[in-house]
């Protein structure tokens, strides 16, 4: 029986299609708001949603009396 050692390296190949969607270049000096304000607003809305979600879950779980 022949002992063959075959290299089984897998090469990851990615194809990027920039022909379909051209990346938009944005000049930071022409922005109406600060460039990080949209990120700050996103995190505030996300934190408010999570807080509201846990408040609702807390109210639902405490709404019924547990029998002993």
PQR file with spaces between the fields and no chain letter, atoms N, CA, C, O and H, PARSE charges and radii, in Angstrom:
ATOM       1  N    UNK     1       0.843   -1.173    0.000 -0.4000 1.5000
ATOM       2  CA   UNK     1       0.000    0.000    0.000 -0.0000 2.0000
ATOM       3  C    UNK     1       0.886    1.233    0.000  0.5500 1.7000
ATOM       4  O    UNK     1       1.810    1.350    0.805 -0.5500 1.4000
ATOM       5  N    UNK     2       0.601    2.125   -0.887 -0.4000 1.5000
ATOM       6  CA   UNK     2       1.409    3.331   -1.033 -0.0000 2.0000
ATOM       7  C    UNK     2       0.950    4.387   -0.035  0.5500 1.7000
ATOM       8  O    UNK     2      -0.248    4.645    0.087 -0.5500 1.4000
ATOM       9  H    UNK     2      -0.150    2.030   -1.540  0.4000 1.0000
ATOM      10  N    UNK     3       1.870    4.986    0.663 -0.4000 1.5000
ATOM      11  CA   UNK     3       1.568    6.009    1.650 -0.0000 2.0000
ATOM      12  C    UNK     3       1.702    7.379    0.989  0.5500 1.7000
ATOM      13  O    UNK     3       2.810    7.891    0.831 -0.5500 1.4000
ATOM      14  H    UNK     3       2.842    4.776    0.565  0.4000 1.0000
ATOM      15  N    UNK     4       0.590    7.958    0.611 -0.4000 1.5000
ATOM      16  CA   UNK     4       0.654    9.260   -0.054 -0.0000 2.0000
ATOM      17  C    UNK     4       0.215   10.357    0.907  0.5500 1.7000
ATOM      18  O    UNK     4      -0.818   10.244    1.567 -0.5500 1.4000
ATOM      19  H    UNK     4      -0.310    7.542    0.740  0.4000 1.0000
ATOM      20  N    UNK     5       0.996   11.398    0.974 -0.4000 1.5000
ATOM      21  CA   UNK     5       0.652   12.550    1.822 -0.0000 2.0000
ATOM      22  C    UNK     5       0.223   13.677    0.901  0.5500 1.7000
ATOM      23  O    UNK     5       1.036   14.290    0.208 -0.5500 1.4000
ATOM      24  H    UNK     5       1.835   11.490    0.438  0.4000 1.0000
ATOM      25  N    UNK     6      -1.054   13.926    0.913 -0.4000 1.5000
ATOM      26  CA   UNK     6      -1.611   14.966    0.057 -0.0000 2.0000
ATOM      27  C    UNK     6      -1.869   16.206    0.907  0.5500 1.7000
ATOM      28  O    UNK     6      -2.435   16.106    1.995 -0.5500 1.4000
ATOM      29  H    UNK     6      -1.714   13.428    1.476  0.4000 1.0000
ATOM      30  N    UNK     7      -1.466   17.345    0.429 -0.4000 1.5000
ATOM      31  CA   UNK     7      -1.700   18.604    1.145 -0.0000 2.0000
ATOM      32  C    UNK     7      -3.163   18.985    0.984  0.5500 1.7000
ATOM      33  O    UNK     7      -3.649   19.193   -0.128 -0.5500 1.4000
ATOM      34  H    UNK     7      -1.006   17.427   -0.455  0.4000 1.0000
ATOM      35  N    UNK     8      -3.851   19.071    2.104 -0.4000 1.5000
ATOM      36  CA   UNK     8      -5.286   19.367    2.040 -0.0000 2.0000
ATOM      37  C    UNK     8      -5.569   20.773    2.580  0.5500 1.7000
ATOM      38  O    UNK     8      -6.479   20.966    3.386 -0.5500 1.4000
ATOM      39  H    UNK     8      -3.457   18.902    3.007  0.4000 1.0000
ATOM      40  N    UNK     9      -4.799   21.722    2.137 -0.4000 1.5000
ATOM      41  CA   UNK     9      -5.049   23.108    2.548 -0.0000 2.0000
ATOM      42  C    UNK     9      -6.170   23.682    1.708  0.5500 1.7000
ATOM      43  O    UNK     9      -6.196   23.550    0.485 -0.5500 1.4000
ATOM      44  H    UNK     9      -4.060   21.565    1.482  0.4000 1.0000
ATOM      45  N    UNK    10      -7.092   24.322    2.401 -0.4000 1.5000
ATOM      46  CA   UNK    10      -8.216   24.940    1.711 -0.0000 2.0000
ATOM      47  C    UNK    10      -7.977   26.440    1.656  0.5500 1.7000
ATOM      48  O    UNK    10      -7.687   27.065    2.677 -0.5500 1.4000
ATOM      49  H    UNK    10      -7.071   24.429    3.395  0.4000 1.0000
ATOM      50  N    UNK    11      -8.095   27.001    0.501 -0.4000 1.5000
ATOM      51  CA   UNK    11      -7.864   28.434    0.320 -0.0000 2.0000
ATOM      52  C    UNK    11      -9.205   29.131    0.232  0.5500 1.7000
ATOM      53  O    UNK    11     -10.037   28.810   -0.616 -0.5500 1.4000
ATOM      54  H    UNK    11      -8.331   26.493   -0.328  0.4000 1.0000
ATOM      55  N    UNK    12      -9.403   30.100    1.130 -0.4000 1.5000
ATOM      56  CA   UNK    12     -10.640   30.886    1.112 -0.0000 2.0000
ATOM      57  C    UNK    12     -10.514   31.972    0.058  0.5500 1.7000
ATOM      58  O    UNK    12      -9.579   32.772    0.083 -0.5500 1.4000
ATOM      59  H    UNK    12      -8.727   30.361    1.819  0.4000 1.0000
ATOM      60  N    UNK    13     -11.455   31.993   -0.858 -0.4000 1.5000
ATOM      61  CA   UNK    13     -11.475   33.001   -1.902 -0.0000 2.0000
ATOM      62  C    UNK    13     -12.751   33.814   -1.796  0.5500 1.7000
ATOM      63  O    UNK    13     -13.838   33.254   -1.651 -0.5500 1.4000
ATOM      64  H    UNK    13     -12.214   31.343   -0.878  0.4000 1.0000
ATOM      65  N    UNK    14     -12.626   35.102   -1.867 -0.4000 1.5000
ATOM      66  CA   UNK    14     -13.792   35.989   -1.827 -0.0000 2.0000
ATOM      67  C    UNK    14     -13.824   36.810   -3.095  0.5500 1.7000
ATOM      68  O    UNK    14     -12.794   37.239   -3.615 -0.5500 1.4000
ATOM      69  H    UNK    14     -11.743   35.556   -1.985  0.4000 1.0000
ATOM      70  N    UNK    15     -15.017   37.013   -3.569 -0.4000 1.5000
ATOM      71  CA   UNK    15     -15.199   37.870   -4.730 -0.0000 2.0000
ATOM      72  C    UNK    15     -16.063   39.042   -4.320  0.5500 1.7000
ATOM      73  O    UNK    15     -17.163   38.864   -3.798 -0.5500 1.4000
ATOM      74  H    UNK    15     -15.854   36.664   -3.146  0.4000 1.0000
ATOM      75  N    UNK    16     -15.575   40.211   -4.553 -0.4000 1.5000
ATOM      76  CA   UNK    16     -16.314   41.420   -4.209 -0.0000 2.0000
ATOM      77  C    UNK    16     -16.806   42.065   -5.497  0.5500 1.7000
ATOM      78  O    UNK    16     -16.033   42.294   -6.427 -0.5500 1.4000
ATOM      79  H    UNK    16     -14.681   40.357   -4.977  0.4000 1.0000
ATOM      80  N    UNK    17     -18.073   42.348   -5.535 -0.4000 1.5000
ATOM      81  CA   UNK    17     -18.682   42.903   -6.729 -0.0000 2.0000
ATOM      82  C    UNK    17     -18.968   44.385   -6.491  0.5500 1.7000
ATOM      83  O    UNK    17     -20.070   44.761   -6.093 -0.5500 1.4000
ATOM      84  H    UNK    17     -18.701   42.162   -4.779  0.4000 1.0000
ATOM      85  N    UNK    18     -17.982   45.200   -6.734 -0.4000 1.5000
ATOM      86  CA   UNK    18     -18.179   46.643   -6.603 -0.0000 2.0000
ATOM      87  C    UNK    18     -18.755   47.260   -7.875  0.5500 1.7000
ATOM      88  O    UNK    18     -19.025   48.460   -7.921 -0.5500 1.4000
ATOM      89  H    UNK    18     -17.087   44.895   -7.057  0.4000 1.0000
ATOM      90  N    UNK    19     -18.942   46.443   -8.899 -0.4000 1.5000
ATOM      91  CA   UNK    19     -19.530   46.974  -10.124 -0.0000 2.0000
ATOM      92  C    UNK    19     -21.015   47.245   -9.956  0.5500 1.7000
ATOM      93  O    UNK    19     -21.570   48.133  -10.604 -0.5500 1.4000
ATOM      94  H    UNK    19     -18.723   45.467   -8.862  0.4000 1.0000
ATOM      95  N    UNK    20     -21.661   46.469   -9.077 -0.4000 1.5000
ATOM      96  CA   UNK    20     -23.101   46.616   -8.915 -0.0000 2.0000
ATOM      97  C    UNK    20     -23.438   47.769   -7.972  0.5500 1.7000
ATOM      98  O    UNK    20     -24.361   48.542   -8.232 -0.5500 1.4000
ATOM      99  H    UNK    20     -21.210   45.748   -8.552  0.4000 1.0000
ATOM     100  N    UNK    21     -22.694   47.879   -6.888 -0.4000 1.5000
ATOM     101  CA   UNK    21     -22.951   48.936   -5.916 -0.0000 2.0000
ATOM     102  C    UNK    21     -21.673   49.744   -5.763  0.5500 1.7000
ATOM     103  O    UNK    21     -20.678   49.243   -5.238 -0.5500 1.4000
ATOM     104  H    UNK    21     -21.945   47.252   -6.676  0.4000 1.0000
ATOM     105  N    UNK    22     -21.694   50.966   -6.208 -0.4000 1.5000
ATOM     106  CA   UNK    22     -20.515   51.819   -6.060 -0.0000 2.0000
ATOM     107  C    UNK    22     -20.492   52.390   -4.657  0.5500 1.7000
ATOM     108  O    UNK    22     -21.494   52.944   -4.204 -0.5500 1.4000
ATOM     109  H    UNK    22     -22.502   51.373   -6.635  0.4000 1.0000
ATOM     110  N    UNK    23     -19.365   52.269   -3.951 -0.4000 1.5000
ATOM     111  CA   UNK    23     -19.286   52.865   -2.617 -0.0000 2.0000
ATOM     112  C    UNK    23     -19.369   54.385   -2.697  0.5500 1.7000
ATOM     113  O    UNK    23     -18.753   55.017   -3.556 -0.5500 1.4000
ATOM     114  H    UNK    23     -18.551   51.819   -4.318  0.4000 1.0000
ATOM     115  N    UNK    24     -20.140   54.948   -1.787 -0.4000 1.5000
ATOM     116  CA   UNK    24     -20.378   56.385   -1.790 -0.0000 2.0000
ATOM     117  C    UNK    24     -19.315   57.047   -0.932  0.5500 1.7000
ATOM     118  O    UNK    24     -19.103   56.650    0.214 -0.5500 1.4000
ATOM     119  H    UNK    24     -20.640   54.434   -1.090  0.4000 1.0000
ATOM     120  N    UNK    25     -18.657   58.035   -1.470 -0.4000 1.5000
ATOM     121  CA   UNK    25     -17.683   58.783   -0.681 -0.0000 2.0000
ATOM     122  C    UNK    25     -18.387   59.976   -0.041  0.5500 1.7000
ATOM     123  O    UNK    25     -19.107   60.723   -0.704 -0.5500 1.4000
ATOM     124  H    UNK    25     -18.830   58.357   -2.401  0.4000 1.0000
ATOM     125  N    UNK    26     -18.164   60.137    1.260 -0.4000 1.5000
ATOM     126  CA   UNK    26     -18.826   61.196    2.021 -0.0000 2.0000
ATOM     127  C    UNK    26     -17.768   62.135    2.563  0.5500 1.7000
ATOM     128  O    UNK    26     -16.786   61.701    3.165 -0.5500 1.4000
ATOM     129  H    UNK    26     -17.580   59.530    1.799  0.4000 1.0000
ATOM     130  N    UNK    27     -17.973   63.412    2.347 -0.4000 1.5000
ATOM     131  CA   UNK    27     -17.080   64.415    2.897 -0.0000 2.0000
ATOM     132  C    UNK    27     -17.548   64.748    4.309  0.5500 1.7000
ATOM     133  O    UNK    27     -18.682   65.190    4.495 -0.5500 1.4000
ATOM     134  H    UNK    27     -18.771   63.764    1.857  0.4000 1.0000
ATOM     135  N    UNK    28     -16.692   64.544    5.302 -0.4000 1.5000
ATOM     136  CA   UNK    28     -17.088   64.731    6.704 -0.0000 2.0000
ATOM     137  C    UNK    28     -17.346   66.190    7.033  0.5500 1.7000
ATOM     138  O    UNK    28     -18.077   66.479    7.980 -0.5500 1.4000
ATOM     139  H    UNK    28     -15.770   64.185    5.150  0.4000 1.0000
ATOM     140  N    UNK    29     -16.776   67.109    6.289 -0.4000 1.5000
ATOM     141  CA   UNK    29     -16.977   68.525    6.599 -0.0000 2.0000
ATOM     142  C    UNK    29     -18.346   69.028    6.151  0.5500 1.7000
ATOM     143  O    UNK    29     -18.798   70.073    6.617 -0.5500 1.4000
ATOM     144  H    UNK    29     -16.183   66.874    5.520  0.4000 1.0000
ATOM     145  N    UNK    30     -19.011   68.302    5.255 -0.4000 1.5000
ATOM     146  CA   UNK    30     -20.326   68.738    4.783 -0.0000 2.0000
ATOM     147  C    UNK    30     -21.478   68.070    5.527  0.5500 1.7000
ATOM     148  O    UNK    30     -22.641   68.291    5.189 -0.5500 1.4000
ATOM     149  H    UNK    30     -18.643   67.452    4.876  0.4000 1.0000
ATOM     150  N    UNK    31     -21.169   67.260    6.531 -0.4000 1.5000
ATOM     151  CA   UNK    31     -22.235   66.608    7.278 -0.0000 2.0000
ATOM     152  C    UNK    31     -22.975   67.620    8.140  0.5500 1.7000
ATOM     153  O    UNK    31     -22.383   68.565    8.661 -0.5500 1.4000
ATOM     154  H    UNK    31     -20.224   67.080    6.805  0.4000 1.0000
ATOM     155  N    UNK    32     -24.285   67.404    8.282 -0.4000 1.5000
ATOM     156  CA   UNK    32     -25.100   68.316    9.079 -0.0000 2.0000
ATOM     157  C    UNK    32     -24.872   68.096   10.575  0.5500 1.7000
ATOM     158  O    UNK    32     -24.857   69.052   11.349 -0.5500 1.4000
ATOM     159  H    UNK    32     -24.766   66.636    7.860  0.4000 1.0000
ATOM     160  N    UNK    33     -24.694   66.832   10.982 -0.4000 1.5000
ATOM     161  CA   UNK    33     -24.495   66.481   12.374 -0.0000 2.0000
ATOM     162  C    UNK    33     -23.073   65.952   12.557  0.5500 1.7000
ATOM     163  O    UNK    33     -22.348   65.709   11.593 -0.5500 1.4000
ATOM     164  H    UNK    33     -24.706   66.055   10.353  0.4000 1.0000
ATOM     165  N    UNK    34     -22.707   65.786   13.803 -0.4000 1.5000
ATOM     166  CA   UNK    34     -21.426   65.174   14.103 -0.0000 2.0000
ATOM     167  C    UNK    34     -21.427   63.745   13.572  0.5500 1.7000
ATOM     168  O    UNK    34     -22.471   63.092   13.548 -0.5500 1.4000
ATOM     169  H    UNK    34     -23.297   65.983   14.586  0.4000 1.0000
ATOM     170  N    UNK    35     -20.278   63.262   13.151 -0.4000 1.5000
ATOM     171  CA   UNK    35     -20.260   61.949   12.492 -0.0000 2.0000
ATOM     172  C    UNK    35     -20.588   60.815   13.453  0.5500 1.7000
ATOM     173  O    UNK    35     -21.029   59.757   13.005 -0.5500 1.4000
ATOM     174  H    UNK    35     -19.430   63.792   13.171  0.4000 1.0000
ATOM     175  N    UNK    36     -20.394   60.991   14.743 -0.4000 1.5000
ATOM     176  CA   UNK    36     -20.681   59.937   15.707 -0.0000 2.0000
ATOM     177  C    UNK    36     -22.059   60.070   16.339  0.5500 1.7000
ATOM     178  O    UNK    36     -22.449   59.222   17.141 -0.5500 1.4000
ATOM     179  H    UNK    36     -20.036   61.851   15.107  0.4000 1.0000
ATOM     180  N    UNK    37     -22.798   61.108   15.997 -0.4000 1.5000
ATOM     181  CA   UNK    37     -24.101   61.306   16.633 -0.0000 2.0000
ATOM     182  C    UNK    37     -25.095   60.217   16.243  0.5500 1.7000
ATOM     183  O    UNK    37     -25.937   59.835   17.055 -0.5500 1.4000
ATOM     184  H    UNK    37     -22.481   61.797   15.345  0.4000 1.0000
ATOM     185  N    UNK    38     -25.012   59.716   15.022 -0.4000 1.5000
ATOM     186  CA   UNK    38     -25.932   58.657   14.608 -0.0000 2.0000
ATOM     187  C    UNK    38     -25.635   57.377   15.371  0.5500 1.7000
ATOM     188  O    UNK    38     -26.554   56.615   15.670 -0.5500 1.4000
ATOM     189  H    UNK    38     -24.328   60.027   14.362  0.4000 1.0000
ATOM     190  N    UNK    39     -24.377   57.124   15.692 -0.4000 1.5000
ATOM     191  CA   UNK    39     -24.013   55.938   16.464 -0.0000 2.0000
ATOM     192  C    UNK    39     -24.498   56.086   17.894  0.5500 1.7000
ATOM     193  O    UNK    39     -25.004   55.129   18.479 -0.5500 1.4000
ATOM     194  H    UNK    39     -23.630   57.743   15.449  0.4000 1.0000
ATOM     195  N    UNK    40     -24.350   57.277   18.463 -0.4000 1.5000
ATOM     196  CA   UNK    40     -24.813   57.529   19.828 -0.0000 2.0000
ATOM     197  C    UNK    40     -26.326   57.384   19.911  0.5500 1.7000
ATOM     198  O    UNK    40     -26.841   56.793   20.860 -0.5500 1.4000
ATOM     199  H    UNK    40     -23.939   58.054   17.987  0.4000 1.0000
ATOM     200  N    UNK    41     -27.033   57.913   18.938 -0.4000 1.5000
ATOM     201  CA   UNK    41     -28.498   57.807   18.914 -0.0000 2.0000
ATOM     202  C    UNK    41     -28.922   56.341   18.793  0.5500 1.7000
ATOM     203  O    UNK    41     -29.876   55.915   19.445 -0.5500 1.4000
ATOM     204  H    UNK    41     -26.615   58.394   18.168  0.4000 1.0000
ATOM     205  N    UNK    42     -28.217   55.571   17.964 -0.4000 1.5000
ATOM     206  CA   UNK    42     -28.528   54.154   17.814 -0.0000 2.0000
ATOM     207  C    UNK    42     -28.385   53.419   19.137  0.5500 1.7000
ATOM     208  O    UNK    42     -29.266   52.638   19.497 -0.5500 1.4000
ATOM     209  H    UNK    42     -27.443   55.916   17.435  0.4000 1.0000
ATOM     210  N    UNK    43     -27.290   53.647   19.879 -0.4000 1.5000
ATOM     211  CA   UNK    43     -27.069   52.941   21.134 -0.0000 2.0000
ATOM     212  C    UNK    43     -28.062   53.377   22.201  0.5500 1.7000
ATOM     213  O    UNK    43     -28.471   52.563   23.030 -0.5500 1.4000
ATOM     214  H    UNK    43     -26.574   54.282   19.586  0.4000 1.0000
ATOM     215  N    UNK    44     -28.459   54.651   22.196 -0.4000 1.5000
ATOM     216  CA   UNK    44     -29.467   55.119   23.157 -0.0000 2.0000
ATOM     217  C    UNK    44     -30.809   54.462   22.889  0.5500 1.7000
ATOM     218  O    UNK    44     -31.487   54.028   23.820 -0.5500 1.4000
ATOM     219  H    UNK    44     -28.127   55.312   21.523  0.4000 1.0000
ATOM     220  N    UNK    45     -31.196   54.387   21.627 -0.4000 1.5000
ATOM     221  CA   UNK    45     -32.471   53.747   21.273 -0.0000 2.0000
ATOM     222  C    UNK    45     -32.422   52.254   21.594  0.5500 1.7000
ATOM     223  O    UNK    45     -33.410   51.697   22.072 -0.5500 1.4000
ATOM     224  H    UNK    45     -30.645   54.740   20.870  0.4000 1.0000
ATOM     225  N    UNK    46     -31.291   51.600   21.340 -0.4000 1.5000
ATOM     226  CA   UNK    46     -31.155   50.188   21.651 -0.0000 2.0000
ATOM     227  C    UNK    46     -31.235   49.938   23.156  0.5500 1.7000
ATOM     228  O    UNK    46     -31.880   48.986   23.595 -0.5500 1.4000
ATOM     229  H    UNK    46     -30.488   52.052   20.952  0.4000 1.0000
ATOM     230  N    UNK    47     -30.580   50.792   23.949 -0.4000 1.5000
ATOM     231  CA   UNK    47     -30.628   50.637   25.407 -0.0000 2.0000
ATOM     232  C    UNK    47     -32.039   50.889   25.930  0.5500 1.7000
ATOM     233  O    UNK    47     -32.488   50.200   26.845 -0.5500 1.4000
ATOM     234  H    UNK    47     -30.056   51.565   23.593  0.4000 1.0000
ATOM     235  N    UNK    48     -32.747   51.871   25.358 -0.4000 1.5000
ATOM     236  CA   UNK    48     -34.124   52.134   25.780 -0.0000 2.0000
ATOM     237  C    UNK    48     -35.030   50.962   25.437  0.5500 1.7000
ATOM     238  O    UNK    48     -35.898   50.599   26.231 -0.5500 1.4000
ATOM     239  H    UNK    48     -32.382   52.431   24.615  0.4000 1.0000
ATOM     240  N    UNK    49     -34.841   50.369   24.273 -0.4000 1.5000
ATOM     241  CA   UNK    49     -35.651   49.224   23.885 -0.0000 2.0000
ATOM     242  C    UNK    49     -35.403   48.039   24.815  0.5500 1.7000
ATOM     243  O    UNK    49     -36.350   47.373   25.233 -0.5500 1.4000
ATOM     244  H    UNK    49     -34.136   50.664   23.628  0.4000 1.0000
ATOM     245  N    UNK    50     -34.145   47.772   25.138 -0.4000 1.5000
ATOM     246  CA   UNK    50     -33.832   46.654   26.034 -0.0000 2.0000
ATOM     247  C    UNK    50     -34.377   46.912   27.435  0.5500 1.7000
ATOM     248  O    UNK    50     -34.902   46.004   28.079 -0.5500 1.4000
ATOM     249  H    UNK    50     -33.376   48.314   24.798  0.4000 1.0000
ATOM     250  N    UNK    51     -34.250   48.164   27.910 -0.4000 1.5000
ATOM     251  CA   UNK    51     -34.813   48.505   29.216 -0.0000 2.0000
ATOM     252  C    UNK    51     -36.323   48.352   29.245  0.5500 1.7000
ATOM     253  O    UNK    51     -36.873   47.820   30.209 -0.5500 1.4000
ATOM     254  H    UNK    51     -33.824   48.902   27.388  0.4000 1.0000
ATOM     255  N    UNK    52     -36.992   48.805   28.212 -0.4000 1.5000
ATOM     256  CA   UNK    52     -38.445   48.663   28.122 -0.0000 2.0000
ATOM     257  C    UNK    52     -38.836   47.192   28.043  0.5500 1.7000
ATOM     258  O    UNK    52     -39.828   46.778   28.643 -0.5500 1.4000
ATOM     259  H    UNK    52     -36.545   49.237   27.429  0.4000 1.0000
ATOM     260  N    UNK    53     -38.066   46.408   27.312 -0.4000 1.5000
ATOM     261  CA   UNK    53     -38.325   44.981   27.173 -0.0000 2.0000
ATOM     262  C    UNK    53     -38.236   44.281   28.531  0.5500 1.7000
ATOM     263  O    UNK    53     -39.115   43.492   28.878 -0.5500 1.4000
ATOM     264  H    UNK    53     -37.260   46.744   26.825  0.4000 1.0000
ATOM     265  N    UNK    54     -37.182   44.563   29.298 -0.4000 1.5000
ATOM     266  CA   UNK    54     -37.041   43.935   30.604 -0.0000 2.0000
ATOM     267  C    UNK    54     -38.077   44.448   31.594  0.5500 1.7000
ATOM     268  O    UNK    54     -38.497   43.702   32.479 -0.5500 1.4000
ATOM     269  H    UNK    54     -36.468   45.204   29.016  0.4000 1.0000
ATOM     270  N    UNK    55     -38.497   45.695   31.467 -0.4000 1.5000
ATOM     271  CA   UNK    55     -39.568   46.215   32.319 -0.0000 2.0000
ATOM     272  C    UNK    55     -40.869   45.470   32.058  0.5500 1.7000
ATOM     273  O    UNK    55     -41.563   45.083   32.998 -0.5500 1.4000
ATOM     274  H    UNK    55     -38.156   46.300   30.748  0.4000 1.0000
ATOM     275  N    UNK    56     -41.197   45.270   30.808 -0.4000 1.5000
ATOM     276  CA   UNK    56     -42.416   44.532   30.454 -0.0000 2.0000
ATOM     277  C    UNK    56     -42.327   43.090   30.940  0.5500 1.7000
ATOM     278  O    UNK    56     -43.295   42.562   31.488 -0.5500 1.4000
ATOM     279  H    UNK    56     -40.633   45.584   30.045  0.4000 1.0000
ATOM     280  N    UNK    57     -41.173   42.446   30.745 -0.4000 1.5000
ATOM     281  CA   UNK    57     -41.024   41.070   31.216 -0.0000 2.0000
ATOM     282  C    UNK    57     -41.110   40.987   32.736  0.5500 1.7000
ATOM     283  O    UNK    57     -41.659   40.027   33.277 -0.5500 1.4000
ATOM     284  H    UNK    57     -40.387   42.875   30.299  0.4000 1.0000
ATOM     285  N    UNK    58     -40.574   41.979   33.419 -0.4000 1.5000
ATOM     286  CA   UNK    58     -40.648   41.997   34.873 -0.0000 2.0000
ATOM     287  C    UNK    58     -42.090   42.167   35.340  0.5500 1.7000
ATOM     288  O    UNK    58     -42.516   41.503   36.284 -0.5500 1.4000
ATOM     289  H    UNK    58     -40.128   42.759   32.980  0.4000 1.0000
ATOM     290  N    UNK    59     -42.835   43.039   34.697 -0.4000 1.5000
ATOM     291  CA   UNK    59     -44.242   43.236   35.064 -0.0000 2.0000
ATOM     292  C    UNK    59     -45.075   41.992   34.769  0.5500 1.7000
ATOM     293  O    UNK    59     -45.975   41.649   35.535 -0.5500 1.4000
ATOM     294  H    UNK    59     -42.489   43.579   33.929  0.4000 1.0000
ATOM     295  N    UNK    60     -44.781   41.329   33.679 -0.4000 1.5000
ATOM     296  CA   UNK    60     -45.525   40.120   33.338 -0.0000 2.0000
ATOM     297  C    UNK    60     -45.229   39.006   34.344  0.5500 1.7000
ATOM     298  O    UNK    60     -46.138   38.283   34.751 -0.5500 1.4000
ATOM     299  H    UNK    60     -44.049   41.608   33.057  0.4000 1.0000
ATOM     300  N    UNK    61     -43.974   38.865   34.744 -0.4000 1.5000
ATOM     301  CA   UNK    61     -43.624   37.777   35.646 -0.0000 2.0000
ATOM     302  C    UNK    61     -44.113   38.027   37.064  0.5500 1.7000
ATOM     303  O    UNK    61     -44.321   37.068   37.807 -0.5500 1.4000
ATOM     304  H    UNK    61     -43.236   39.452   34.414  0.4000 1.0000
ATOM     305  N    UNK    62     -44.304   39.282   37.469 -0.4000 1.5000
ATOM     306  CA   UNK    62     -44.778   39.588   38.830 -0.0000 2.0000
ATOM     307  C    UNK    62     -46.289   39.798   38.897  0.5500 1.7000
ATOM     308  O    UNK    62     -46.823   40.115   39.960 -0.5500 1.4000
ATOM     309  H    UNK    62     -44.135   40.061   36.865  0.4000 1.0000
ATOM     310  N    UNK    63     -46.972   39.626   37.787 -0.4000 1.5000
ATOM     311  CA   UNK    63     -48.396   39.942   37.765 -0.0000 2.0000
ATOM     312  C    UNK    63     -49.256   38.861   38.417  0.5500 1.7000
ATOM     313  O    UNK    63     -50.365   39.164   38.857 -0.5500 1.4000
ATOM     314  H    UNK    63     -46.538   39.369   36.923  0.4000 1.0000
ATOM     315  N    UNK    64     -48.797   37.633   38.495 -0.4000 1.5000
ATOM     316  CA   UNK    64     -49.595   36.586   39.100 -0.0000 2.0000
ATOM     317  C    UNK    64     -49.016   36.185   40.446  0.5500 1.7000
ATOM     318  O    UNK    64     -47.804   36.260   40.649 -0.5500 1.4000
ATOM     319  H    UNK    64     -47.896   37.387   38.137  0.4000 1.0000
ATOM     320  N    UNK    65     -49.862   35.764   41.355 -0.4000 1.5000
ATOM     321  CA   UNK    65     -49.446   35.362   42.682 -0.0000 2.0000
ATOM     322  C    UNK    65     -48.996   33.900   42.647  0.5500 1.7000
ATOM     323  O    UNK    65     -49.662   33.044   42.065 -0.5500 1.4000
ATOM     324  H    UNK    65     -50.847   35.703   41.189  0.4000 1.0000
ATOM     325  N    UNK    66     -47.869   33.636   43.273 -0.4000 1.5000
ATOM     326  CA   UNK    66     -47.377   32.262   43.346 -0.0000 2.0000
ATOM     327  C    UNK    66     -48.020   31.545   44.509  0.5500 1.7000
ATOM     328  O    UNK    66     -48.100   32.094   45.608 -0.5500 1.4000
ATOM     329  H    UNK    66     -47.327   34.331   43.745  0.4000 1.0000
ATOM     330  N    UNK    67     -48.482   30.318   44.284 -0.4000 1.5000
ATOM     331  CA   UNK    67     -49.086   29.548   45.352 -0.0000 2.0000
ATOM     332  C    UNK    67     -48.025   28.797   46.133  0.5500 1.7000
ATOM     333  O    UNK    67     -47.101   28.222   45.557 -0.5500 1.4000
ATOM     334  H    UNK    67     -48.417   29.872   43.391  0.4000 1.0000
ATOM     335  N    UNK    68     -48.168   28.808   47.462 -0.4000 1.5000
ATOM     336  CA   UNK    68     -47.191   28.111   48.299 -0.0000 2.0000
ATOM     337  C    UNK    68     -47.756   26.837   48.835  0.5500 1.7000
ATOM     338  O    UNK    68     -47.073   26.116   49.562 -0.5500 1.4000
ATOM     339  H    UNK    68     -48.918   29.275   47.930  0.4000 1.0000
